[in-house]
Amino acid sequence: MVDDSRGIRLAIGGILKSLGMSISEAADGQEALDSLSSEGLPDAILLDWNMPVMNGIEFLKEFRADAVNAACPVIMVTTNSDFENITEALSAGANEYVMKPFDKEMLFGKLDALGVHA
């Protein structure tokens, strides 16, 4: 999960753990890319849009530029709700888009739709 807010990372982490999933955290896109190079691909990435250093769209473009990452599902988790933002995220490589705030069932539904299970 990639989000600059520690509180959001804790909240999403709690939901994922309650679903039996393990998590890895990063506070920005660059930290996530660095982590992926040492840890390998996760089952899915939950990605915030607005972050310092490297935002979610910049991360997506760089992440998807490597064909090895094509099969890894990415869910954009953000407060950006404009149709243009959703279109931009999907065009950059996001597989799904979830608006904050959300609940466990909504997140589980998105993960399930992408075939991501504990």
Backbone bond lengths (Angstrom), bond angles and torsions (degrees), N, CA, C in turn:
res aa  C-N    CA-C-N  psi(-1)  N-CA   C-N-CA  omega(-1)  CA-C   N-CA-C  phi
1 M - - - 1.427 - - 1.516 107.60 -
2 V 1.331 115.52 136.11 1.458 121.89 -176.47 1.528 108.55 -123.02
3 D 1.331 116.09 110.42 1.461 121.37 179.47 1.519 107.95 -157.98
4 D 1.328 117.14 137.92 1.457 119.75 -179.56 1.522 113.24 -76.05
5 S 1.316 118.16 -13.91 1.460 121.79 179.05 1.529 110.87 -90.39
6 R 1.316 115.62 116.56 1.468 119.56 177.92 1.528 110.80 -59.92
7 G 1.340 116.85 -38.84 1.464 120.93 179.79 1.523 111.69 -61.32
8 I 1.327 117.21 -42.51 1.465 120.84 178.20 1.522 109.96 -66.02
9 R 1.342 116.67 -41.79 1.475 119.20 178.34 1.523 110.63 -61.06
10 L 1.332 117.07 -39.77 1.466 120.28 178.08 1.530 110.89 -65.58
11 A 1.338 116.83 -43.07 1.468 120.98 -178.63 1.535 110.61 -65.13
12 I 1.317 116.92 -49.42 1.468 120.05 179.87 1.520 109.97 -65.98
13 G 1.325 116.16 -39.94 1.466 120.02 177.72 1.516 111.47 -59.39
14 G 1.322 117.05 -40.71 1.464 120.92 177.68 1.520 111.54 -62.32
15 I 1.323 116.31 -42.23 1.467 119.88 178.22 1.524 110.16 -63.48
16 L 1.329 116.64 -47.23 1.473 120.05 -178.10 1.528 111.34 -63.58
17 K 1.318 116.08 -41.50 1.463 119.41 178.31 1.523 111.26 -64.00
18 S 1.343 116.95 -36.55 1.469 119.77 178.56 1.531 111.18 -67.57
19 L 1.313 116.32 -20.61 1.479 121.32 176.25 1.529 111.44 -90.82
20 G 1.336 116.14 4.06 1.457 120.72 178.28 1.515 114.65 83.65
21 M 1.320 116.97 17.79 1.461 120.94 -177.93 1.521 110.68 -100.91
22 S 1.312 115.77 150.00 1.461 120.11 172.83 1.526 107.46 -95.09
23 I 1.325 115.85 156.22 1.459 119.13 -175.23 1.524 111.49 -131.88
24 S 1.309 114.33 157.32 1.455 123.76 170.26 1.515 105.40 -132.46
25 E 1.326 117.68 142.32 1.458 121.39 -174.08 1.515 111.78 -119.79
26 A 1.334 114.86 149.39 1.461 122.56 171.24 1.523 107.55 -143.31
27 A 1.346 116.76 146.96 1.457 121.58 -176.44 1.530 113.04 -92.50
28 D 1.325 117.97 -9.15 1.458 121.46 176.52 1.525 108.97 -160.91
29 G 1.318 115.21 171.26 1.460 120.26 -175.96 1.514 113.84 -62.36
30 Q 1.331 117.47 -38.96 1.461 119.78 -179.69 1.526 111.15 -65.92
31 E 1.324 116.17 -42.30 1.474 120.14 177.15 1.529 110.13 -61.13
32 A 1.327 116.56 -38.22 1.467 120.62 178.55 1.519 111.13 -65.48
33 L 1.332 117.45 -45.39 1.471 120.19 178.56 1.525 110.81 -60.82
34 D 1.336 116.64 -43.53 1.466 120.60 178.23 1.523 110.85 -60.85
35 S 1.321 116.53 -42.40 1.464 121.87 179.95 1.529 110.72 -64.64
36 L 1.318 116.57 -42.75 1.468 120.55 -179.71 1.523 111.69 -62.97
37 S 1.319 116.78 -34.28 1.463 118.79 -179.29 1.523 111.62 -68.47
38 S 1.335 117.32 -25.58 1.464 119.54 178.93 1.526 113.19 -99.40
39 E 1.336 118.03 -29.31 1.461 121.25 -175.50 1.529 113.77 -101.17
40 G 1.317 118.24 -17.97 1.457 121.10 -176.18 1.518 111.86 87.48
41 L 1.333 114.78 179.24 1.465 120.46 -176.34 1.519 112.68 -74.87
42 P 1.329 116.22 137.18 1.469 120.26 173.88 1.529 109.90 -84.20
43 D 1.317 116.67 177.70 1.461 121.17 175.85 1.525 111.28 -69.96
44 A 1.336 116.88 -28.99 1.462 122.43 178.13 1.531 108.21 -164.08
45 I 1.337 115.18 160.18 1.456 120.94 176.45 1.525 107.78 -123.25
46 L 1.334 115.78 127.95 1.463 121.90 171.62 1.511 105.50 -102.30
47 L 1.329 116.32 123.31 1.458 121.40 -165.35 1.518 112.21 -129.02
48 D 1.334 116.01 125.11 1.454 121.90 174.12 1.532 108.79 -78.94
49 W 1.309 116.45 155.59 1.468 121.40 179.16 1.529 110.83 -85.85
50 N 1.333 116.12 -56.04 1.466 122.14 -171.82 1.517 111.45 -91.46
51 M 1.339 114.99 104.63 1.467 120.96 179.08 1.525 108.55 -143.94
52 P 1.335 116.56 154.47 1.464 119.24 174.88 1.533 110.35 -74.51
53 V 1.282 116.88 173.25 1.462 126.76 176.93 1.531 110.83 67.58
54 M 1.331 117.79 -67.50 1.462 122.48 176.89 1.516 107.83 -142.94
55 N 1.343 116.66 117.22 1.461 119.37 -177.59 1.531 111.42 -78.22
56 G 1.317 115.45 177.21 1.460 120.40 -175.30 1.510 114.36 -62.93
57 I 1.329 118.07 -40.19 1.460 120.96 179.67 1.522 110.43 -67.07
58 E 1.330 117.22 -43.13 1.469 120.46 177.20 1.529 110.28 -60.61
59 F 1.344 116.19 -43.34 1.463 119.92 177.04 1.524 110.84 -58.89
60 L 1.334 116.27 -49.33 1.471 120.69 -178.08 1.525 111.90 -56.59
61 K 1.310 116.47 -46.16 1.469 120.36 -178.93 1.520 111.25 -61.77
62 E 1.317 116.65 -44.31 1.465 119.74 179.52 1.529 111.21 -69.99
63 F 1.318 116.64 -41.79 1.467 121.81 179.89 1.525 111.11 -62.34
64 R 1.313 117.23 -47.09 1.466 121.89 -177.68 1.525 112.75 -75.31
65 A 1.336 118.17 -14.34 1.470 121.00 177.87 1.525 111.25 -65.71
66 D 1.331 117.54 -22.61 1.459 122.42 177.52 1.525 108.32 -96.71
67 A 1.313 117.45 116.68 1.471 122.55 -176.46 1.527 112.92 -58.55
68 V 1.314 117.85 -24.19 1.465 121.90 178.99 1.531 110.62 -60.11
69 N 1.332 116.64 -27.76 1.462 121.88 -175.85 1.524 113.79 -89.62
70 A 1.306 117.66 0.75 1.466 121.38 -173.07 1.524 113.96 -59.55
71 A 1.322 117.67 -34.81 1.465 120.80 -175.26 1.531 113.47 -84.41
72 C 1.322 118.30 -9.42 1.466 121.30 -177.62 1.525 109.85 -80.67
73 P 1.332 117.59 117.33 1.469 119.98 179.31 1.520 111.89 -68.16
74 V 1.336 115.10 139.41 1.459 121.77 177.05 1.528 108.27 -125.38
75 I 1.326 115.22 126.07 1.465 121.46 175.81 1.515 108.05 -110.93
76 M 1.322 116.56 118.44 1.455 121.28 175.65 1.523 107.06 -77.53
77 V 1.332 116.80 125.06 1.468 123.25 -178.70 1.521 106.60 -120.24
78 T 1.339 117.40 105.73 1.455 119.70 -169.33 1.524 112.90 -154.13
79 T 1.309 114.83 169.03 1.459 120.96 173.90 1.528 111.32 -91.87
80 N 1.324 118.03 -9.45 1.468 122.07 178.91 1.519 108.80 -69.97
81 S 1.327 115.91 112.27 1.463 119.59 -172.83 1.521 114.57 -115.78
82 D 1.317 117.74 1.52 1.459 119.94 178.99 1.519 110.49 -67.93
83 F 1.320 115.63 145.45 1.464 121.15 178.77 1.528 110.77 -55.41
84 E 1.334 116.90 -37.89 1.468 120.51 179.62 1.528 111.04 -62.93
85 N 1.347 117.12 -38.63 1.462 120.79 178.30 1.522 111.42 -65.34
86 I 1.316 115.53 -43.10 1.466 119.83 179.47 1.524 109.70 -62.65
87 T 1.313 116.93 -45.59 1.461 121.63 179.15 1.526 111.01 -61.37
88 E 1.332 116.75 -42.95 1.464 120.71 179.41 1.528 111.31 -62.34
89 A 1.330 116.27 -43.91 1.468 120.20 -179.69 1.525 110.96 -64.40
90 L 1.314 117.31 -44.83 1.465 120.37 179.60 1.526 110.97 -65.80
91 S 1.322 117.16 -38.39 1.465 121.16 178.02 1.527 111.64 -66.66
92 A 1.333 116.90 -32.41 1.462 121.54 179.77 1.522 112.46 -77.59
93 G 1.342 117.28 -13.16 1.457 119.22 176.52 1.508 116.59 126.18
94 A 1.337 118.60 2.83 1.464 119.55 175.51 1.529 108.89 -69.90
95 N 1.316 115.93 142.61 1.469 121.21 177.61 1.520 112.14 -90.66
96 E 1.334 115.82 -29.65 1.468 122.16 -179.33 1.523 108.41 -144.95
97 Y 1.327 115.08 167.79 1.460 122.16 -176.46 1.524 107.56 -141.48
98 V 1.331 117.70 123.70 1.459 122.44 179.91 1.527 108.47 -124.57
99 M 1.324 116.07 131.68 1.461 121.21 178.89 1.524 110.59 -88.10
100 K 1.327 116.32 136.93 1.455 121.70 170.94 1.517 107.03 -80.56
101 P 1.297 119.91 141.28 1.464 127.58 -6.13 1.532 110.27 -80.05
102 F 1.308 115.34 157.57 1.453 121.99 179.09 1.518 107.67 -141.87
103 D 1.305 116.56 171.88 1.460 119.64 179.66 1.526 110.34 -120.16
104 K 1.305 114.57 175.72 1.462 121.84 -177.54 1.526 111.48 -57.78
105 E 1.318 117.40 -43.55 1.465 121.02 -177.23 1.527 111.52 -64.32
106 M 1.324 116.56 -40.43 1.458 120.36 179.33 1.532 110.58 -64.29
107 L 1.337 116.20 -46.28 1.458 120.06 -179.86 1.524 110.40 -65.10
108 F 1.320 116.69 -43.70 1.462 120.35 177.82 1.523 110.62 -59.69
109 G 1.325 117.53 -41.83 1.467 121.11 179.11 1.517 112.21 -60.35
110 K 1.326 117.04 -41.71 1.473 121.06 178.49 1.528 110.61 -65.99
111 L 1.340 116.34 -45.58 1.467 120.07 179.25 1.527 110.25 -62.76
112 D 1.323 116.57 -43.40 1.462 121.66 -179.15 1.541 110.02 -62.47
113 A 1.323 116.50 -42.32 1.469 120.58 179.78 1.526 111.62 -61.73
114 L 1.338 115.66 -28.90 1.468 120.31 178.78 1.517 112.52 -90.30
115 G 1.331 117.24 0.99 1.458 120.71 178.86 1.517 113.93 78.51
116 V 1.330 117.14 22.11 1.468 122.15 179.93 1.528 108.32 -98.29
117 H 1.326 115.67 119.33 1.466 121.36 -178.81 1.525 109.46 -134.37
118 A 1.315 115.64 156.91 1.469 120.96 177.90 1.508 110.91 -66.62
